[in-house]
Amino acid sequence: MKKNKNGLSSTGERLSRREALALLRAGAIVTLAKSSHLAASESAPSKGVPRDLHFLSLQELALQLQSRALSPVDVTRHLLDRIAQIDGYLKSYATLMPEQALADARTAERDIRAGKYRGPLHGVPIGIKDLCYTKGIRTMGGTAVRKDFAPSFDATVVSKLRDAGAIVLGKLNLSEGAAAGYNPTFDVPLNPWNPDRWPGMSSSGSGVAVAAGLCFAAIGTDTGGSIRNPSSANGVVGLKPTYGRVSRYGVLEMAGSLDHVGPMARRVGDAALMFDVIAGRDTKDPTSLPDPAQGAFQQLQGSVRDMRIGIDRDYALKGIDPGQAAAIELALRVLRDRGAQIVPVKMPDVSHVADIWLPICAHEMAKAHAATFPARSGEYGPYLREFLEDGRQVTADQLETAHWARKALTKDLDALLDSVLAGRSSVQHPVYGAAARRGGAVQDRVRLRDRHGVA
């Protein structure tokens, strides 16, 4: 397979239905979505633009933009036309930025023609979860209390993407405050494969837009599954990076010690290209890791020979859809045939993970919303209002207990990772009804579990 000087393949991989797995709630781990064909109709192509342009991989598009076979302006117009045609139904975007997107596309086109190509994201239309600050553009975070908030600067992750030449099409819908329920005044994104199926947690707009060909990649955030779950539910690739690997500066906080920012795309390589741009030290974020990030895309070009991959088959494969289990086993066989070592491991007990996560998350989220809650509680949706009320009641003893349990579980998982664990588990996606819109119900010893799902 030929590659250009940027390491991009000159032929694209076919769309795979393998999906990212995993949810934090021990034993309630998310599944791969079954998919058939997108319910939405195809948009008409612009003149000289392939009909299925919107489903090119980011790598394929980058090659065509670099070679000037495609124009950033034409590509951006094609995506905006497609959004106009089908997103009224799918509701993935909270705010579109067509004028700014086209202006940026014209700049990208001029730069590329002048030989000032910045790299694989130059001229590529993407979407940003509406939790990330965008200068002069409203950043609502799925909340009514921030419906008129327009930041004076870009989040670091947005700045890095703009510096790489990416075209921001708009801000993507999410659940209220990135928790599990939606504000009743906001649109709820629909799964493009089946509108009766769950679209995922808070990065649902990002997952839907990527899957439906309404952007070539997107930014999501993950506090308890909200990159992984929408990626799984919508059949795309999502990466929850190591904490501190991607800056959180300029990203509305859900729970500071749990929040992560990461990429979502239709191919593993595409997600790696996005990650390589957004990862790295940021002095504006005190939790940012000091060591430089290694190039993820370059690492994908290497061999898996002698790589050790751990799996606990009881944890990863029992109780899930048989087709999903078979797909995981097939992937393991492919990796083994290419020289990887598949190592049996045993997961520690994670049955208490909700008892750890929920009090910490609720407490930190209540602090993050102290300026508007409870003073403006009437503007909050019922799910988040209850979650914040309970977060304000978490006691110091309960919080200390949760933090000690978190440290103990982290120690157990670190020990397991020393033997290299790569397995994860999943369950069949629920039908997306009224209960799912409220975020579901989880039990917790500090009253949180009676009302609140894991985000």
C-alpha positions in Angstrom: 0.0 0.0 0.0 1.5 3.3 -1.1 1.9 6.2 1.4 2.8 9.8 0.8 5.3 11.8 2.7 2.8 12.4 5.5 2.4 8.6 6.0 -1.1 8.5 4.7 -2.3 5.5 2.7 -3.3 6.2 -0.9 -6.1 3.7 -0.7 -8.8 4.0 2.0 -9.9 1.1 4.2 -13.5 0.0 4.0 -16.0 1.1 6.6 -15.8 -1.4 9.4 -18.6 -2.3 11.8 -16.2 -3.1 14.6 -16.9 -0.5 17.3 -15.3 0.8 20.4 -16.7 -0.9 23.5 -16.8 -0.1 27.2 -18.8 1.8 29.9 -17.7 2.5 33.4 -20.5 0.8 35.3 -19.0 -2.6 36.1 -21.0 -5.4 34.5 -23.1 -2.9 32.5 -20.7 -2.3 29.7 -21.8 -1.0 26.4 -22.2 -2.9 23.1 -21.5 -2.6 19.5 -24.5 -1.2 17.7 -26.0 -3.4 15.0 -26.3 -1.4 11.8 -27.9 -1.7 8.5 -28.1 1.4 6.3 -28.5 5.1 7.3 -32.2 6.0 7.4 -31.4 9.5 6.1 -31.4 10.1 2.4 -28.3 11.0 0.5 -27.6 14.6 -0.3 -27.1 15.7 -3.8 -23.5 16.1 -4.7 -22.0 19.5 -5.6 -20.7 19.9 -9.1 -17.4 18.0 -9.5 -17.7 16.5 -6.0 -18.2 12.7 -5.6 -21.7 11.7 -4.3 -20.2 9.8 -1.3 -17.6 12.4 -0.5 -18.9 12.7 3.1 -18.0 9.1 3.8 -14.4 9.3 2.7 -12.0 8.6 5.5 -10.1 11.7 6.8 -6.9 10.2 5.4 -8.4 9.8 1.9 -9.8 13.3 2.0 -6.4 14.7 3.2 -4.6 13.2 0.2 -7.1 14.7 -2.2 -6.9 18.1 -0.6 -3.2 18.1 -0.5 -3.0 17.1 -4.2 -5.7 19.7 -5.0 -7.9 17.1 -6.5 -10.6 18.4 -4.1 -11.2 22.0 -2.9 -11.7 22.7 0.8 -14.4 25.2 -0.2 -16.3 22.6 -2.3 -15.9 20.0 0.4 -17.2 22.4 3.1 -20.1 23.4 1.0 -21.0 19.7 0.4 -21.0 19.0 4.1 -23.1 22.1 4.9 -25.6 21.1 2.2 -25.8 17.6 3.6 -26.3 19.0 7.1 -29.1 21.3 5.8 -30.7 18.3 4.2 -30.7 15.7 6.9 -29.7 17.2 10.3 -33.1 18.7 10.8 -34.0 15.1 11.5 -30.9 13.8 13.2 -30.3 16.9 15.3 -26.6 16.4 15.8 -25.7 20.1 15.6 -26.6 22.7 18.2 -25.0 25.6 16.4 -23.9 25.8 12.8 -21.1 28.2 11.7 -21.5 28.3 7.9 -20.0 31.8 7.3 -16.9 31.2 9.4 -16.5 27.7 8.0 -16.5 28.9 4.4 -14.2 31.7 5.2 -11.8 29.3 6.8 -12.1 27.0 3.8 -11.2 29.8 1.4 -8.1 30.5 3.5 -7.2 26.9 3.5 -7.6 26.7 -0.2 -5.3 29.7 -0.8 -2.7 28.3 1.6 -2.7 24.9 0.0 -2.4 26.4 -3.5 0.5 28.6 -2.3 2.4 25.5 -1.0 1.7 26.2 2.6 0.1 22.8 3.4 -0.1 22.3 7.2 -0.8 18.6 7.4 -3.5 16.0 7.2 -6.2 18.2 8.9 -5.7 21.1 6.6 -9.0 21.9 4.9 -10.9 19.1 6.6 -14.4 19.9 8.0 -14.9 18.8 11.6 -17.4 19.2 14.4 -16.8 20.3 18.0 -18.8 19.2 21.0 -20.6 22.2 22.5 -18.8 21.9 25.7 -15.6 23.4 24.2 -15.2 27.2 24.1 -15.3 28.8 20.6 -14.4 32.5 20.4 -17.5 34.6 19.7 -19.7 31.5 19.2 -22.2 30.4 21.9 -21.1 27.5 24.0 -24.1 26.2 25.8 -23.0 22.8 27.2 -26.5 21.5 26.6 -27.8 23.8 29.4 -30.4 26.6 29.2 -28.5 28.6 31.8 -25.7 29.1 29.3 -27.8 29.6 26.1 -26.4 33.1 25.6 -22.8 32.4 26.7 -20.2 33.3 24.0 -16.6 32.9 25.1 -13.9 35.4 24.3 -11.4 32.7 23.4 -11.1 29.2 22.0 -10.5 26.1 24.1 -6.9 24.8 23.7 -8.2 21.8 21.8 -10.1 24.1 19.3 -7.0 26.3 18.9 -4.8 23.4 18.1 -7.3 22.1 15.5 -7.6 25.5 13.9 -3.8 25.9 13.8 -3.7 22.5 12.0 -6.0 24.0 9.4 -9.2 22.2 10.3 -12.5 23.7 9.3 -15.0 23.9 12.2 -18.5 23.4 10.8 -20.3 24.0 14.1 -21.0 22.9 17.7 -22.5 19.5 18.4 -25.4 18.7 20.6 -25.0 16.9 24.0 -26.9 16.0 27.1 -27.3 18.7 29.7 -24.0 19.6 31.2 -22.6 16.4 29.8 -24.5 14.3 32.3 -26.9 11.5 31.3 -30.2 13.4 30.8 -31.1 16.2 28.2 -32.5 19.6 29.0 -36.2 19.5 27.8 -35.7 22.7 25.8 -32.8 21.1 23.7 -32.9 18.7 20.8 -32.0 15.1 21.4 -29.8 13.6 18.6 -31.1 10.5 16.8 -29.0 7.4 16.1 -28.7 7.5 12.3 -28.7 3.7 12.0 -32.0 3.3 13.8 -33.8 6.2 15.5 -35.3 3.8 18.1 -31.8 3.0 19.3 -29.7 4.8 21.9 -27.4 7.5 20.4 -25.0 7.2 23.3 -24.2 9.5 26.3 -23.3 13.1 26.3 -21.2 13.2 23.1 -24.2 11.8 21.2 -24.2 14.7 18.8 -20.5 14.0 18.0 -21.2 10.3 17.4 -24.3 10.9 15.2 -22.6 13.6 13.1 -19.5 11.4 12.4 -21.6 8.3 11.6 -24.0 10.2 9.3 -21.2 11.9 7.3 -21.9 15.3 8.7 -18.3 15.9 9.5 -15.1 13.9 9.0 -14.2 13.8 12.7 -15.4 15.4 15.9 -14.3 16.2 19.4 -16.0 14.5 22.3 -15.5 14.4 26.1 -15.6 11.4 28.5 -16.3 11.6 32.2 -17.8 8.1 32.6 -18.2 6.7 29.0 -19.3 9.7 26.9 -16.7 9.2 24.1 -16.8 5.4 24.3 -20.6 4.9 24.4 -21.6 7.2 21.5 -18.8 5.7 19.4 -20.1 2.2 20.1 -23.8 3.2 19.7 -23.2 5.0 16.4 -20.6 2.6 15.0 -17.6 4.9 14.9 -14.2 5.1 16.6 -13.7 7.0 19.8 -10.6 7.4 22.0 -10.7 8.3 25.7 -7.1 9.5 26.2 -5.0 9.2 29.4 -6.0 11.8 31.9 -4.1 15.0 31.2 -2.9 14.0 27.7 -5.3 16.4 26.1 -5.8 19.8 27.6 -9.2 20.6 29.3 -8.5 24.4 29.2 -11.6 26.1 27.9 -13.8 23.1 28.2 -16.9 23.4 30.4 -16.3 21.2 33.5 -18.5 18.3 34.4 -16.2 16.7 37.1 -12.6 18.0 37.0 -10.9 14.9 38.2 -12.8 12.7 35.8 -13.1 14.8 32.6 -11.2 13.8 29.4 -11.2 15.3 25.9 -10.7 13.1 22.8 -11.3 12.4 19.2 -14.2 10.6 17.4 -13.9 9.5 13.7 -14.9 6.7 11.3 -11.5 5.1 11.2 -8.8 4.2 13.7 -6.2 6.1 11.7 -8.4 9.1 11.4 -8.8 9.2 15.2 -5.1 8.9 15.6 -4.5 11.9 13.3 -6.9 14.0 15.4 -5.3 12.8 18.6 -1.8 13.7 17.4 -3.0 17.3 16.8 -4.8 17.8 20.1 -2.5 16.0 22.5 0.4 17.6 24.3 1.4 19.8 27.2 -0.7 22.9 27.9 0.6 25.4 30.6 -2.9 26.7 30.9 -4.2 23.4 32.2 -2.5 22.5 35.5 -3.5 18.8 35.1 -1.8 18.6 31.7 0.9 15.9 31.5 4.4 17.3 31.1 5.9 14.6 28.9 5.3 14.9 25.1 2.8 12.7 23.5 4.1 10.0 21.2 2.7 10.0 17.7 -0.3 7.7 17.6 -0.6 7.6 13.8 3.0 6.7 13.4 2.7 3.9 15.9 -0.2 2.4 13.9 2.2 1.8 11.1 4.2 -0.6 13.2 3.9 -4.4 13.6 1.9 -6.1 16.4 4.5 -8.9 16.5 5.4 -9.8 20.1 2.8 -7.3 21.4 1.2 -8.7 24.6 -2.6 -8.4 24.7 -4.4 -9.5 27.8 -8.0 -10.7 27.9 -10.3 -11.9 30.7 -12.8 -13.9 28.7 -15.2 -14.1 31.6 -15.3 -10.4 32.0 -15.2 -9.5 28.3 -17.3 -12.1 26.6 -19.9 -13.6 28.9 -23.4 -12.0 28.9 -22.9 -10.1 25.7 -24.5 -10.6 22.2 -23.0 -13.8 20.7 -22.2 -11.9 17.5 -20.2 -9.4 19.4 -18.3 -12.1 21.3 -17.5 -13.8 18.0 -16.2 -10.6 16.5 -13.9 -10.1 19.5 -12.6 -13.6 19.2 -12.0 -13.1 15.5 -10.1 -9.9 16.2 -7.9 -11.8 18.7 -7.3 -14.5 16.2 -6.2 -12.0 13.6 -3.9 -10.3 16.1 -2.4 -13.7 17.1 -1.9 -14.7 13.5 0.1 -11.5 13.0 2.4 -12.3 15.9 0.7 -10.8 18.9 0.7 -12.8 22.2 -2.8 -13.2 23.7 -2.4 -13.4 27.5 -5.2 -14.7 29.8 -5.7 -12.3 32.7 -8.2 -11.8 35.5 -10.0 -8.5 36.1 -10.2 -7.2 39.7 -13.6 -6.9 41.3 -15.3 -3.8 39.8 -18.8 -4.3 41.1 -18.4 -1.3 43.4 -17.3 1.2 40.7 -20.6 3.1 40.7 -20.2 3.6 44.5 -16.8 5.3 43.7 -17.7 7.3 40.6 -21.1 8.7 41.5 -20.4 10.6 44.7 -17.1 12.0 43.3 -18.8 13.1 40.0 -21.9 14.5 41.7 -19.9 16.5 44.2 -17.5 17.9 41.6 -20.3 18.8 39.2 -22.2 20.6 42.0 -19.1 22.7 42.6 -18.8 23.4 38.8 -22.4 24.7 38.7 -22.3 26.7 41.9 -22.6 30.0 40.1 -26.0 29.0 38.6 -27.3 26.2 40.9 -29.4 26.3 42.9 -30.0 30.1 42.2 -31.4 29.2 38.7 -32.5 25.7 39.4 -35.8 26.2 37.4 -33.8 26.5 34.2 -32.3 23.0 34.7 -33.8 19.8 33.4 -35.1 17.3 36.0 -32.3 14.8 35.6 -29.4 17.3 36.1 -31.3 19.2 38.8 -31.7 16.1 40.9 -28.1 15.1 40.3 -26.8 18.5 41.4 -29.1 18.5 44.5 -27.7 15.2 45.5 -24.1 16.3 44.8 -24.6 19.2 47.2 -25.5 16.6 49.9 -22.4 14.4 49.5 -20.7 14.4 52.9 -16.9 14.8 53.5 -16.9 11.2 54.8 -18.6 9.8 51.8 -16.2 11.7 49.5 -13.2 10.5 51.4 -14.4 6.9 51.3 -14.9 7.2 47.5 -11.5 8.7 46.9 -9.8 5.9 49.0 -11.7 3.3 47.1 -10.7 5.0 43.8 -7.0 4.8 44.8 -7.3 1.2 45.7 -9.0 0.2 42.4 -6.5 2.3 40.4 -3.7 0.3 42.2 -5.4 -3.0 41.3 -5.8 -1.9 37.6 -2.3 -0.7 37.4 -1.0 -4.1 38.6 -3.2 -5.8 36.0 -2.0 -3.5 33.2 1.5 -4.5 34.0 0.6 -7.9 32.5 -1.2 -5.9 29.7 -4.9 -6.0 29.6 -6.7 -5.0 26.4 -10.1 -6.7 26.7 -13.4 -5.0 27.2 -17.0 -6.0 27.4 -20.3 -4.9 26.1 -24.1 -5.5 26.3 -26.9 -5.0 23.8 -28.0 -1.3 23.4 -31.3 -0.5 25.0 -34.3 0.7 23.1 -34.2 4.5 23.2 -37.4 5.6 25.0 -38.5 8.0 27.7 -36.3 6.3 30.4 -33.2 6.6 28.2 -33.9 10.3 27.7 -33.9 10.8 31.4 -30.6 8.9 31.7 -31.8 5.7 33.3 -31.5 4.7 36.9 -28.6 3.5 39.0 -28.5 2.6 42.7 -26.0 4.3 45.0 -25.5 4.2 48.8 -25.6 8.0 48.9 -29.0 8.2 47.2 -27.4 9.0 43.9 -27.9 5.5 42.4 -31.7 5.8 42.7 -31.8 8.4 40.0 -28.6 8.8 38.1 -26.9 6.9 35.3 -23.3 7.0 34.4 -22.2 9.6 31.9 
